[in-house]
Amino acid sequence: MTTTDNRTRATIVAVGPGDNGFLTLKGRQTIEEADLVAGFETVLNVIRPFATKAELCSMAYRDQEEVLDYAVNKVINEGKSLVVCAWGDLNVSAKELLDRVRKRVDQVDLVPGISSVQIAMARTGISLEHTVFVTLHTRAGTETALDELLHYLKEGQRNVILLPRPYDLMPAGITAGILSKGVDGNQQMTVFQRLTHEDEQRWDGTINECAVITSEFSDLSLMVFHKPDTH
Ligand SMILES: C[S@@+](CC[C@H](N)C(=O)[O-])C[C@H]1O[C@@H](n2cnc3c(N)ncnc32)[C@H](O)[C@@H]1O
């Protein structure tokens, strides 16, 4: 959308964790009104029923810069309104996508959504104020994130919610790694896969048990380390 002062704009809508029942009404209305809706294919699949008039611009990791350039060019040259869709909530481990949009337009409006983190907290009954969030879903800084994980697990004062990193830093490898750094292997944890999808799965056990799992985990996996005295 272009404003009267010619500032270019885009809206980022967070679509929720997969089941489109978790897309907010505000997000749905924004998508229904958009001329262009860009997002990764899995994200577009969530909102496809609501993007009735929009041109869908599907991106993959390798071509996301080109697809965003294409969409933003239509904003600048044709006055189209653009929505970029983000998975889960847009303030949870989605900064790289937000930055990509922010560097291309003058103003970015944000429509927040429901995060996989909130669904995991609802499934386990834990509260944000008793929980620390750590993501490995970042190109840089995983050593720092793993150090933080170790710190909070050893401290034992909070639950820790951790987003693993497909495909190299996944639950079995992460737990094997933290065990070698002296974390208590009897601590209870949960791994969720594909939260809110029809094939959602939950695994509960100890850190020791997770470290020897040999089956593959979904790229939509989320780990909860439970504060020792809550179990
Ligand atoms: C780039 S991060 C984006 C997180 C997203 N902004 C959110 O709020 O859920 C992607 C990671 O989030 C986690 N994730 C997202 N959706 C999930 C789901 N439905 N079930 C389990 N984990 C999920 C996985 O760890 C996945 O690799």
The ligand as an ORCA input file, in Angstrom:
! r2SCAN-3c Opt
* xyz 0 1
  C      11.658    -19.859     12.523
  S      10.960    -20.512     13.980
  C       9.472    -19.600     13.963
  C       8.646    -19.726     15.226
  C       7.305    -19.054     15.073
  N       7.464    -17.626     14.846
  C       6.394    -19.299     16.279
  O       5.996    -18.333     16.946
  O       6.031    -20.459     16.503
  C      10.414    -22.110     13.474
  C      10.520    -23.090     14.622
  O       9.429    -22.900     15.519
  C       9.015    -24.148     16.062
  N       7.614    -24.397     15.635
  C       6.875    -23.602     14.884
  N       5.652    -24.136     14.711
  C       5.631    -25.294     15.377
  C       4.639    -26.299     15.579
  N       3.428    -26.205     15.036
  N       4.973    -27.371     16.341
  C       6.204    -27.458     16.909
  N       7.178    -26.546     16.742
  C       6.898    -25.479     15.992
  C       9.970    -25.192     15.491
  O      11.065    -25.287     16.392
  C      10.419    -24.538     14.198
  O      11.652    -25.047     13.740
*
